[in-house]
């Protein structure tokens, strides 16, 4: 069984960081948008199409980028996020969704009140993944489905490797392995989680582009800039030199994410 607490997460700080990034988040979220589009396609395959019936939830809705695409798939749509700043941006979408500030590990919804949940790249920030899955199980109606994406432990391995060459430390957030994710879903009450691990490859002309995107989406905790001293030019130069080994034949620097697309059914 997965440890009750997978990682220490300061939820208030997490909300502040993502909230502060809300206004410019979408400009740096190419990867997040691509993953979410793939998850929408999984919903189509799972039979959740534009039927305008039932109740749906976008868990970790962020700036509400996917709310307009989700709204036609249900009669009532709710967007939930930990960061009030993100919800303020989501309100500008005009999707008609109800917006709620809340935590995936303690969902503010009644038992068996939702028909489906969409959650793209949000669950990796949970302290207790099994608790988050248990909450999803609780709020879904029998037969209800969860469509989610999350990051796995191999994400940003090039950046982790480069930082190790600089000071022997990772400076990259920990994520679950695929077996740990499977166990967390089972511990949360989902008997047969359907999980699909994928590698998402991005490329940048310079390392500064990757670091700028991480900071731009509020994920500076992934690249721990306070303890890493990113403001110190010498350390940045050393990091850039270490990352050069990942420059590809096309002249671009590789950055890889390990992503899991999942579908869960409430029995």
GUVOVO-907631 format. One record per residue (C-alpha): z, x, y; residue in three letters. Coordinates in steps of 0.02 Angstrom, whole numbers, padded with zeros to 5 digits, always signed. Example, Ala and Ser with C-alpha at 12.3 -4.5 7.8 and 13.67 -1.06 7.14 Angstrom:
2
+00390+00615-00225Ala
+00357+00684-00053Ser
***
This chain:
267
+00000+00000+00000Unk
-00043+00060+00175Unk
+00107+00117+00276Unk
+00173-00025+00383Unk
+00129+00071+00541Unk
-00034+00168+00530Unk
-00024+00247+00703Unk
+00085+00243+00858Unk
-00004+00141+00991Unk
+00061+00112+01167Unk
-00014-00061+01190Unk
+00028-00070+01375Unk
-00059+00096+01407Unk
-00206+00044+01299Unk
-00226-00116+01402Unk
-00217-00018+01565Unk
-00348+00108+01511Unk
-00472-00020+01450Unk
-00437-00132+01598Unk
-00469+00009+01720Unk
-00637+00042+01636Unk
-00691-00141+01634Unk
-00807-00139+01785Unk
-00913+00005+01721Unk
-00883-00018+01534Unk
-01053-00095+01492Unk
-01147+00050+01572Unk
-01068+00170+01446Unk
-01065+00054+01294Unk
-01236+00080+01214Unk
-01156+00118+01045Unk
-01036-00030+01056Unk
-01179-00148+01099Unk
-01287-00087+00955Unk
-01146-00111+00830Unk
-01109-00284+00897Unk
-01291-00336+00880Unk
-01287-00282+00698Unk
-01130-00386+00673Unk
-01216-00538+00748Unk
-01353-00518+00619Unk
-01218-00518+00484Unk
-01156-00684+00551Unk
-01330-00757+00529Unk
-01331-00695+00350Unk
-01159-00774+00324Unk
-01222-00944+00381Unk
-01137-00944+00553Unk
-01286-00988+00661Unk
-01317-01096+00814Unk
-01237-01255+00748Unk
-01120-01296+00894Unk
-00979-01355+00782Unk
-00806-01290+00740Unk
-00697-01163+00829Unk
-00738-00979+00848Unk
-00646-00826+00913Unk
-00710-00662+00985Unk
-00563-00548+00946Unk
-00562-00400+01065Unk
-00697-00478+01173Unk
-00687-00343+01307Unk
-00804-00381+01451Unk
-00871-00532+01357Unk
-01039-00451+01320Unk
-01061-00554+01160Unk
-00985-00718+01219Unk
-01154-00794+01273Unk
-01228-00757+01100Unk
-01074-00826+01011Unk
-01055-00986+01113Unk
-01199-01081+01030Unk
-01122-01047+00858Unk
-00970-01159+00886Unk
-00907-01308+00984Unk
-00759-01216+01058Unk
-00758-01028+01085Unk
-00610-00918+01133Unk
-00617-00738+01190Unk
-00458-00637+01164Unk
-00421-00464+01230Unk
-00268-00356+01259Unk
-00327-00302+01432Unk
-00320-00426+01578Unk
-00447-00318+01670Unk
-00572-00344+01530Unk
-00544-00532+01533Unk
-00577-00534+01720Unk
-00749-00460+01686Unk
-00777-00579+01540Unk
-00744-00727+01656Unk
-00898-00676+01757Unk
-01012-00707+01607Unk
-01009-00896+01629Unk
-01008-00921+01440Unk
-00889-01069+01444Unk
-00770-00979+01327Unk
-00583-00998+01347Unk
-00509-00826+01385Unk
-00339-00776+01318Unk
-00238-00616+01338Unk
-00162-00571+01171Unk
-00137-00449+01027Unk
-00229-00450+00861Unk
-00064-00416+00772Unk
+00012-00576+00841Unk
-00126-00702+00873Unk
-00075-00846+00988Unk
-00161-00979+00883Unk
-00101-01113+00763Unk
-00116-01095+00574Unk
-00288-01141+00505Unk
-00360-01178+00677Unk
-00518-01070+00675Unk
-00681-01082+00578Unk
-00737-00903+00609Unk
-00690-00742+00696Unk
-00805-00609+00769Unk
-00724-00441+00807Unk
-00826-00289+00851Unk
-00745-00117+00867Unk
-00572-00183+00910Unk
-00469-00177+00751Unk
-00462+00014+00749Unk
-00334+00006+00890Unk
-00206-00089+00785Unk
-00041-00007+00739Unk
-00024-00114+00583Unk
-00197-00155+00515Unk
-00128-00258+00370Unk
-00031-00364+00495Unk
-00190-00395+00595Unk
-00281-00451+00437Unk
-00133-00562+00390Unk
-00145-00645+00561Unk
-00331-00674+00537Unk
-00295-00751+00367Unk
-00163-00864+00445Unk
-00270-00935+00586Unk
-00428-00965+00482Unk
-00463-01129+00398Unk
-00494-01122+00209Unk
-00671-01056+00189Unk
-00667-00980+00362Unk
-00746-00810+00388Unk
-00709-00650+00482Unk
-00855-00540+00535Unk
-00793-00374+00600Unk
-00840-00195+00635Unk
-00719-00051+00649Unk
-00721+00139+00654Unk
-00683+00244+00501Unk
-00602+00415+00486Unk
-00762+00518+00497Unk
-00801+00459+00674Unk
-00835+00594+00803Unk
-00811+00731+00675Unk
-00919+00850+00778Unk
-00803+00831+00927Unk
-00650+00854+00817Unk
-00725+01012+00742Unk
-00768+01083+00913Unk
-00592+01052+00978Unk
-00518+01138+00826Unk
-00623+01291+00867Unk
-00550+01290+01043Unk
-00364+01267+01007Unk
-00340+01216+00825Unk
-00305+01034+00869Unk
-00407+00877+00837Unk
-00397+00783+01004Unk
-00485+00638+00916Unk
-00400+00476+00869Unk
-00358+00441+00687Unk
-00450+00299+00601Unk
-00432+00223+00429Unk
-00528+00285+00279Unk
-00632+00155+00187Unk
-00504+00140+00044Unk
-00364+00119+00172Unk
-00463-00018+00260Unk
-00495-00106+00095Unk
-00310-00100+00055Unk
-00261-00164+00226Unk
-00377-00314+00205Unk
-00304-00350+00033Unk
-00126-00331+00098Unk
-00173-00457+00232Unk
-00221-00585+00101Unk
-00409-00562+00082Unk
-00447-00543-00103Unk
-00625-00477-00103Unk
-00669-00392+00061Unk
-00856-00359+00079Unk
-00866-00194+00172Unk
-01021-00094+00218Unk
-00994+00084+00283Unk
-01131+00154+00394Unk
-01160+00313+00494Unk
-01210+00284+00675Unk
-01295+00436+00752Unk
-01306+00461+00939Unk
-01382+00607+01034Unk
-01347+00680+01205Unk
-01434+00814+01308Unk
-01264+00888+01350Unk
-01085+00866+01290Unk
-01038+00798+01461Unk
-01135+00639+01419Unk
-01027+00603+01267Unk
-00866+00640+01361Unk
-00923+00532+01506Unk
-00959+00385+01390Unk
-00789+00400+01306Unk
-00703+00400+01474Unk
-00817+00264+01541Unk
-00766+00139+01407Unk
-00581+00179+01428Unk
-00571+00272+01263Unk
-00503+00433+01337Unk
-00365+00421+01207Unk
-00499+00460+01077Unk
-00528+00622+01169Unk
-00350+00661+01226Unk
-00390+00728+01398Unk
-00212+00748+01457Unk
-00155+00865+01317Unk
-00328+00944+01304Unk
-00334+00986+01489Unk
-00510+00922+01516Unk
-00491+00954+01702Unk
-00485+01141+01669Unk
-00662+01205+01679Unk
-00631+01351+01562Unk
-00578+01237+01421Unk
-00730+01127+01449Unk
-00842+01279+01441Unk
-00763+01334+01277Unk
-00778+01159+01206Unk
-00961+01153+01255Unk
-00993+01321+01173Unk
-00909+01264+01012Unk
-01009+01102+01011Unk
-01175+01195+01025Unk
-01181+01217+00836Unk
-01219+01031+00827Unk
-01376+01044+00934Unk
-01523+00973+00835Unk
-01703+01035+00820Unk
-01754+00906+00952Unk
-01638+00993+01076Unk
-01507+00855+01081Unk
-01324+00863+01030Unk
-01273+00752+00885Unk
-01124+00635+00893Unk
-01086+00529+00739Unk
-00980+00376+00712Unk
-00930+00309+00542Unk
-00933+00120+00558Unk
-00883-00015+00436Unk
-00963-00187+00449Unk
-00856-00313+00356Unk
-00854-00495+00304Unk
-00697-00581+00244Unk
-00675-00758+00178Unk
-00513-00855+00186Unk
-00479-00935+00016Unk
***
